[in-house]
């Protein structure tokens, strides 16, 4: 992953050379999460 800002990274998946944004954020209830490919995954541990 290549850092773009303190909370945004560019991740290269696969062999196509395309980058996908990976965004670390916080949900409205305060739970930390990561957004990858328009999906949010909350931190569980």
C-alpha positions as CSV (number, residue, x, y, z in Angstrom):
1,X,0.0,0.0,0.0
2,X,1.1,3.5,-0.8
3,X,0.2,6.3,1.6
4,X,-1.7,9.1,0.1
5,X,-2.7,10.9,3.3
6,X,-2.7,9.9,7.0
7,X,-6.0,8.0,6.5
8,X,-6.0,7.1,2.8
9,X,-3.8,4.5,1.1
10,X,-3.6,3.2,-2.5
11,X,-3.4,-0.6,-2.7
12,X,-2.4,-2.4,-5.8
13,X,-4.4,-5.7,-6.1
14,X,-3.7,-8.2,-8.8
15,X,-1.5,-7.9,-11.9
16,X,-3.5,-5.2,-13.7
17,X,-1.6,-2.4,-12.1
18,X,-4.8,-0.7,-10.9
19,X,-5.0,0.8,-7.5
20,X,-7.9,0.6,-5.0
21,X,-8.4,3.3,-2.3
22,X,-8.2,2.0,1.3
23,X,-9.7,4.5,3.7
24,X,-9.4,4.3,7.5
25,X,-12.2,6.1,9.2
26,X,-14.6,6.0,12.2
27,X,-18.3,5.1,12.0
28,X,-20.9,7.4,13.5
29,X,-21.0,5.3,16.7
30,X,-17.2,5.8,17.2
31,X,-16.2,2.3,15.9
32,X,-13.0,2.4,13.8
33,X,-13.4,0.9,10.4
34,X,-11.7,0.5,7.0
35,X,-13.4,1.1,3.6
36,X,-12.1,-1.1,0.7
37,X,-14.0,-1.3,-2.6
38,X,-17.1,0.6,-1.2
39,X,-17.4,-1.8,1.7
40,X,-16.9,-0.9,5.3
41,X,-15.3,-3.4,7.8
42,X,-15.5,-2.4,11.4
43,X,-12.6,-3.1,13.7
44,X,-13.4,-6.2,15.9
45,X,-10.3,-6.7,18.0
